[in-house]
Amino acid sequence: MLSVYNGACVLQSKQPVRMKIFLTDMNIYNIRNSLEYMRYSGNTISNEYSVILKNSLVLLQNENKLLNVYFWGKIFGLQRDYFVSFGYEHDALIGLKYYYSTDGAKWGLMPVASEQAQYLSPYCSTRFQGDPALQLDVKQDLPPQSGDSELPFSTTLKEEDRLAAAVKEITEEGAVLPRGALHKRCSGDVVQSQVFKGLTKFEALQLKYYLHWRSPREKWTKNLLVHPKYNYSIDFLDTIAEDVPSGSWSIQVEDDGRLVIFRSLMWTGMTFYHLASSPDFGFAYFGYGKRNIDIPFML
């Protein structure tokens, strides 16, 4: 999260500004500082673009009346790259809206990933071009159909829909946040915790203290067994310690154990960071939008 989270890049640096603003808005104003942590993975954005992103995302937040907005990352294209951001009005889990841009200044609402797009997108063998209106025929890339069975939808895929499907899949499997960063209220709404102080150095090195930023797939009873001091208001999400295959996350420690950096081997280019004993964390994706199918041979 550079997502404007201070961190995807979400890049999530929560440092107070002169005015008293909720820390959930800090990612927009500290996006340049947050991007510095992405350099440990060899990816970042120039100072010029970081200023453009900051200003355009502030406008995006105000125009769409979003409570928070985050820079998600960048998908590389042959002609133009896609900058991706997301935000929400009330609920930080089920109310997410995604936006994309080819210049970092003008943003368009990303469509909801359709069943057709989610099925066809993984089979696309070509790279993204950078043209949202481009129509791509995926028929030759599909596996042979058994018997007379036919797909219930067309094999022509619009690149805008392919982008939406790729962002959805990468987010569900690669977007990470530390335990306690999100809080579930009694009403069921999920919000960013205002009392989150960060993980300790000991906790920051353990996968079970990092959670997927998605609706939980596992039963709450399974998550209950992960932590001795279980708290449903913060332990309702799935931990990355249970990801399959095991070992799909690499860990890098810097600054005498205070800075912890995670990289996804499943989605090459997805990087997450957290500063132990501080509320600073974030993630960002810089890649081609393709799953690493060679991961079984890397572990």
C-alpha positions in Angstrom: 0.0 0.0 0.0 1.6 3.1 -1.2 -1.9 3.1 -0.8 -2.3 6.7 0.3 -2.1 4.6 3.6 1.3 5.6 4.4 2.0 2.7 3.1 0.7 -1.3 -0.8 3.1 1.6 -0.6 -0.3 1.1 1.2 2.8 3.4 2.3 1.6 4.3 5.6 3.4 6.9 7.6 1.3 8.4 10.3 3.1 11.5 11.6 1.2 14.4 13.0 1.0 17.6 11.0 0.4 21.1 12.3 -3.3 20.7 12.4 -4.8 17.9 14.3 -6.0 15.5 11.6 -6.8 11.8 12.0 -3.8 9.7 11.4 -5.6 7.9 8.7 -5.2 10.9 6.4 -1.4 11.1 6.9 -0.5 8.9 4.0 -1.4 11.6 1.5 0.7 14.2 3.1 3.7 11.9 3.9 3.7 10.0 0.7 7.2 11.1 -0.2 8.6 9.9 3.1 6.7 6.6 2.9 8.1 6.0 -0.6 11.6 6.0 0.8 11.0 2.6 2.3 10.2 1.1 -1.1 13.7 1.7 -2.2 14.8 -1.3 -0.2 13.1 -3.3 -2.8 14.5 -1.3 -5.7 11.2 0.4 -6.5 10.1 4.0 -5.9 8.7 7.1 -7.6 10.5 10.2 -8.5 10.1 13.3 -6.4 8.3 15.0 -9.3 5.7 12.3 -9.5 5.3 12.0 -5.8 4.3 15.7 -5.7 1.8 15.1 -8.5 0.4 12.1 -6.8 0.0 13.9 -3.5 -1.9 16.8 -5.0 -4.1 14.7 -7.3 -5.0 12.3 -4.5 -6.0 15.2 -2.2 -8.4 16.4 -5.0 -9.6 12.8 -5.6 -10.4 12.5 -1.9 -12.3 15.8 -1.7 -14.2 15.3 -5.0 -15.4 11.8 -4.0 -16.0 12.6 -0.4 -13.7 9.8 0.8 -12.7 9.4 4.4 -9.3 8.1 3.4 -7.4 7.5 0.2 -4.3 5.6 -0.5 -1.7 5.0 -3.2 -1.9 1.3 -4.1 1.0 1.0 -6.5 2.0 0.9 -10.1 1.4 -1.7 -12.9 3.9 -1.4 -15.7 2.7 -1.2 -19.3 4.4 -1.2 -22.6 3.1 2.2 -23.7 2.0 3.7 -20.4 2.0 2.6 -16.8 -1.1 2.4 -14.6 -1.0 4.2 -11.3 -3.6 2.7 -8.9 -5.1 4.2 -5.7 -8.1 3.3 -3.5 -10.2 4.8 -0.7 -13.4 4.4 1.2 -16.2 6.5 2.7 -17.1 4.6 5.9 -15.9 1.0 6.0 -12.2 0.2 5.5 -12.8 -3.4 4.5 -15.9 -3.8 2.4 -16.4 -0.3 1.1 -13.2 0.1 -0.9 -13.2 1.9 -4.2 -10.3 1.7 -6.7 -9.1 4.3 -9.1 -6.5 4.3 -11.9 -4.5 6.8 -13.9 -1.9 6.8 -16.7 -0.3 10.1 -15.7 -0.8 10.3 -11.9 -2.9 13.4 -12.2 -6.3 12.5 -13.7 -8.0 9.5 -12.0 -10.8 7.3 -13.3 -13.1 5.0 -11.3 -12.0 1.4 -11.8 -14.9 -1.0 -12.6 -15.7 -3.8 -10.3 -13.9 -7.0 -11.5 -16.5 -9.2 -13.3 -16.6 -13.0 -13.2 -15.4 -13.0 -16.8 -12.5 -10.7 -16.1 -11.4 -12.7 -13.1 -11.5 -15.9 -15.1 -9.7 -14.6 -18.2 -7.1 -12.3 -16.7 -4.7 -15.0 -15.4 -4.6 -16.6 -18.9 -3.5 -13.4 -20.6 0.0 -14.0 -21.9 0.7 -10.4 -23.1 1.7 -7.5 -21.0 -0.5 -4.5 -20.2 -0.3 -1.9 -22.9 -1.5 1.2 -21.0 -4.7 1.6 -23.1 -7.8 1.1 -21.0 -10.0 0.7 -24.1 -7.9 -2.0 -25.7 -9.8 -5.2 -26.6 -7.8 -8.4 -26.2 -8.9 -11.8 -27.4 -7.8 -14.4 -24.9 -9.2 -17.4 -26.7 -5.8 -18.8 -27.9 -4.4 -18.6 -24.4 -7.2 -20.6 -22.8 -6.7 -24.3 -22.0 -8.6 -26.6 -24.3 -12.3 -27.2 -23.3 -13.4 -30.7 -22.6 -16.1 -32.1 -24.9 -18.6 -29.6 -26.2 -18.5 -27.4 -23.2 -18.2 -23.7 -23.9 -17.5 -20.7 -21.7 -20.7 -18.8 -20.6 -19.1 -15.5 -21.7 -17.1 -13.9 -24.4 -13.3 -14.5 -24.6 -12.7 -10.8 -25.5 -11.4 -8.9 -22.6 -11.1 -5.1 -22.2 -7.8 -4.0 -20.6 -9.7 -1.8 -18.1 -11.5 -5.0 -16.9 -8.2 -7.0 -16.9 -6.6 -4.3 -14.7 -9.5 -4.4 -12.3 -9.2 -8.2 -12.0 -5.5 -8.1 -11.5 -5.7 -5.4 -8.8 -8.4 -7.3 -7.0 -6.4 -10.6 -7.0 -3.1 -8.9 -5.9 -4.8 -7.0 -3.1 -6.5 -10.0 -1.7 -3.3 -12.1 -1.6 -0.7 -9.4 -1.1 -2.1 -6.4 0.7 -0.9 -6.7 4.4 -1.2 -4.7 7.6 0.0 -5.3 11.2 -2.3 -6.7 13.8 -4.3 -3.9 15.5 -4.1 -1.5 12.6 -7.8 -2.0 11.8 -10.5 -2.1 14.4 -14.0 -3.7 14.1 -16.7 -1.8 15.9 -19.7 -3.3 17.6 -21.8 -2.1 14.7 -19.7 -4.2 12.3 -18.0 -1.3 10.6 -14.2 -1.6 10.2 -12.1 1.5 10.7 -8.5 2.4 11.1 -7.5 2.2 14.7 -6.6 5.6 16.3 -4.8 3.9 19.2 -2.5 1.6 17.2 1.1 2.1 18.4 2.8 -0.5 16.3 4.2 -4.0 17.0 7.1 -4.7 19.3 10.5 -5.7 17.8 9.7 -9.3 18.9 6.2 -9.3 17.3 7.4 -7.6 14.2 9.5 -10.6 13.2 6.6 -13.1 13.4 4.3 -13.7 10.5 1.2 -14.3 12.7 1.2 -10.6 13.7 0.5 -9.6 10.1 -3.0 -9.8 8.5 -4.5 -9.7 5.0 -6.4 -6.6 4.1 -9.4 -8.4 2.8 -12.7 -9.9 4.0 -11.7 -13.0 6.2 -11.9 -16.4 4.4 -11.1 -18.5 7.5 -13.6 -19.1 10.3 -13.2 -16.9 13.3 -12.6 -20.0 15.4 -9.4 -20.7 13.5 -8.1 -17.1 13.9 -9.0 -17.5 17.6 -6.2 -20.1 18.1 -3.4 -17.8 16.6 -3.0 -15.5 19.5 -3.2 -16.5 23.2 -4.7 -13.1 24.0 -7.4 -13.2 21.4 -9.4 -10.0 20.7 -12.0 -10.3 18.1 -12.1 -6.5 17.4 -8.6 -6.7 15.9 -8.2 -10.5 15.2 -11.0 -10.9 12.8 -8.7 -11.0 9.7 -6.7 -13.9 8.3 -3.0 -14.0 9.2 -0.4 -14.4 6.5 1.3 -17.2 8.5 -1.3 -19.5 7.0 -0.6 -18.6 3.4 -0.1 -21.4 0.9 2.5 -22.3 -0.1 4.4 -21.8 3.2 7.4 -19.6 2.8 5.8 -17.3 0.2 7.0 -14.2 2.1 10.6 -13.1 2.5 11.6 -11.0 5.5 14.3 -8.3 5.6 15.4 -6.5 8.8 17.0 -3.1 8.9 17.9 -0.4 11.4 18.8 -2.8 14.2 15.5 -4.7 13.9 13.3 -1.6 14.0 12.4 -1.7 10.3 10.9 -4.9 8.9 10.3 -5.4 5.2 8.2 -8.2 3.7 8.2 -9.1 0.0 5.7 -11.4 -1.6 7.2 -14.2 -3.7 3.7 -14.9 -5.1 3.3 -11.4 -6.5 6.8 -10.2 -7.3 6.9 -6.4 -6.7 4.6 -6.4 -3.6 6.4 -4.9 -0.7 5.3 -4.2 2.8 7.1 -2.3 5.6 6.6 -1.6 9.3 8.5 0.4 11.8 8.4 -1.5 15.1 7.0 0.4 18.1 5.5 3.0 15.9 2.2 3.3 13.9 4.2 3.6 10.6 3.5 0.9 8.0 2.6 0.6 4.4 2.6 -1.5 1.2 2.9 -0.9 -2.5 3.0 -2.9 -5.6 5.4 -2.2 -8.5 5.1 -5.0 -11.1 3.6 -6.4 -14.3 0.4 -7.7 -12.7 1.3 -11.3 -13.2 1.4 -14.1 -10.6 4.8 -15.8 -10.1 3.9 -19.4 -11.2 7.5 -20.5 -10.5 7.1 -20.1 -6.8 7.0 -23.9 -6.1 10.5 -24.3 -7.5 11.8 -21.3 -5.4 10.9 -22.7 -2.0 
